[in-house]
Amino acid sequence: EKHSPNRAALNYWFQVINYLRPFALKNIRSTPMFFIMFKHNFLISFRTLIKNKTFSLINIGGLALGMTVSMFIGLWVFDEYSFNKNHEHYDRIVQVLRFNIDSEGITVSSAGPTALRGELEETYSHFFDHITMTFFRPQAQFLTYDERSFKEMGYIFGEDGPHIFSLNMISGTRDALQNPSNIILSESMAAKLFGEEDAMGKTVRINSGTDLIVQGIFEDLPNNSTFGDARFFLPMSRFYNEENPLVWDNFNVKIFALMNENASIAAASVAIGDVLKQFLPSERFERELSLHPMKDWHLNSSFEDGVQVTSSRVQVIRLYALIGGFILLIGCINFMNLNTAQFQKRGKEVGVRKAIGSQRGEVAGQFLMESFLYSLAALVISMFLVYILLPMFNDFSGKEIQFIGSNPWFWLVSLGFATFVALLAGSYPAVILSSFNPIEALKGKLRQGKTSVRMRQGLVVFQFTISIVLMISTITIHNQIQHAKDRSVGYEREGLITMQGRSGLFARNAELLRSELIKSGVVQEVGMSDYPLTNTFGENDGFKIEGTDREIPSLFNTVHISAEYGQAVGLEFVYGRDFSRDYGNETNSVIVSEYAAKQMGILNPTGQTLLSSWSIDGKNSFEIVGVIKDLVKDSPFDELKPLILFQTENYQRYGHFFIRIAPGVSFGEATPTIEDIVKRINPDVPFEYNFADDQYLTKFRAEEQVGNLATLFSVLAILISCLGLFGLSAFMVTQRVKEIGIRKVLGASITSLWALLSKDFGILVAIACLISVPIGGYVMNIWLQDYPYRISLGWEIYTISVILSILVTLATVSYHSLKASTVNPVQSLKAE
């Protein structure tokens, strides 16, 4: 009577259930009992978790680490696959690619002629809503307002650029680039330059030479966008006019387009395919055009002989996803092993439950509930770890991933993830532990079957196989990076400062600047060129040796330098000599690299005449005066490119300065003097320099990020595996307490007992080593194939991995082994 309201409500639901009985597979009158049993199982599971603190901590810790790694990798993979999806017309944006077809094969380039945009807009407007172009090699620029000056990356776009990429304009409109005197800034750039002031209508000076009016502020593009580093956009119309017209014979721009809603990318590619043949006929090769959709820019932009192939980036993504899955699986294996190992302890509990009427499914449900509680606790810890460690992970991976805790889908997916982990980790223990015979369980006669033992041993072997493969991978990656770092680069990086001239004034004062720097005594030499040391900009063909009819079938990196360039950067000569003012004006002479000489088919071409099919500073014939060692200008992991150095007296080409510090002078002593001289000669130009050594080392950033992540994953995989070993060794020692006591009474030493208890795990890890070595070697050989300049896998890599894994294993299990070996045998042999 006291609970009559509840009873009335319960009767109401029984009536509803009885009404639904014909539609059910069985009588569900007892359905409310489900909730009672759920509560009961929950409380029992929670008490079990609290009671077994050590095992609970190991289980939760292993699952939490595995889930944390999986979450990090999941966020990383999501960031990769969501690249450029911030753009409103993501599925309609394309880039124009050029295919060069000759007897050597097909090469693909995104560089096109400036006149191509107008032809596409005029003749093929039925395919495109907007077309724009940007320079092929964007560079950071100096933006100045009052006393504030910042070097930031920006892009020079045609007027349709903001429409194509759907810039979110905070102030102004997307039409701002129609005026050549305008500039549009990102929200963050406007804040840096103007602070709290309204930026609209203000005048900004670029590279201390040109004043532009701010006519638009756009929302910063995300980091996972092709133009995510853009802090401003300049109008292309500033650079092309009647005095500097659009041409067909200079491939120096990238062209982008927004397709018409009803247009087919494939049909448009076919239609524009032969456009270049009309305006640029070539006897040596054919040029064809094609459209590359935005969805393929980031992960599917690799071509081999004109055919799109899976990029190395996609392979890295798949590898990381696989590693994340394996590390999570290692955590789940720990859970399985530790729970099934407690068969004796949990056997009587199962026997009692079955004796009072529990079905096998209900017992299995109890263990799955425990698994879910462990998984939920691990999820909470992993969420906390992800939130705290995300900045560190971004540094490791080179990303700017944000914690998306405000997104309800994130929590829903996370809960589903935890449930999946609970089922994965708990299903095997639930099946095994719920299968016990209640009579044998209550009599304490349960014995582990060989199948169960072998299963647990196999899981341990699997864990350590994955861990050792990761260890082999980590060592290989770091060795490959060091191998490239030790590569001879063809010039002297130590003691070299590079500086970029950002204005015509800087270049016009180049000779005065060089003279004053040398006169200061802290500088030995200053050289100038049109391109940096660390990039292969400026590529041309159409060369042949005088006296031969065959044009050299190669694309050469062509760089224009001052006479002192070789001395400043420390070029190493194999044959011939350097440029020198002692020989007067040498603009009709060239220096070539060893690989360039090889491409010419001549070991020592000094004294030979090189002919060019195109005019270089008004000349087509050049004497080869020297051969230098090859310069590593692009990726240190890639093949070399042939190089030709032209001397030029045209100061307008001098965009890069190379300052060799005098012997015995430190950087700390030299740089203040250099800064004073530069500011005195060019007071309006911000002083900025880089160390050549640092610039070169930035080329290893992508590989080092892969290496750092591989190291992190390897350490975590070993840590999770060791957590499992720690728990299993504790359980094993508990099971063999009396045996240890008897052996000690009979005279066994601590060392022999330690060896006895550690032997089983040592054998398992040894088996894992035998399996992992060929797997790791196979995987790493495939990975190294992407690098033309690479190491060979030596025995020391496998030896180090095996020794480390065995030492870590012994260190893990030795704690409990030594502890048990030193216990007084009287205590071990006491009756329980």
Beta strands, then each sheet from edge to edge (+ up, - down):
strand 1: 93-102
strand 2: 105-109
strand 3: 112-113
strand 4: 128-135
strand 5: 140-145
strand 6: 148-153
strand 7: 155-157
strand 8: 169-172
strand 9: 182-186
strand 10: 203-206
strand 11: 210-218
strand 12: 232-235
strand 13: 251-259
strand 14: 286-293
strand 15: 302-304
strand 16: 307-309
strand 17: 496-500
strand 18: 523-529
strand 19: 539-540
strand 20: 543-545
strand 21: 556-561
strand 22: 573-576
strand 23: 589-593
strand 24: 609-616
strand 25: 619-628
strand 26: 643-647
strand 27: 656-661
strand 28: 690-691
sheet 1: 2+ 1- 13+ 3-
sheet 2: 2+ 1- 14+
sheet 3: 2+ 1- 13+ 4-
sheet 4: 6+ 5- 10+ 11- 8+
sheet 5: 6+ 5- 10+ 11- 9- 12+ 7+
sheet 6: 15+ 16-
sheet 7: 18+ 27- 17+ 28-
sheet 8: 19+ 21- 26- 23+ 25+ 22-
sheet 9: 19+ 21- 26- 23+ 25+ 24- 20+
end
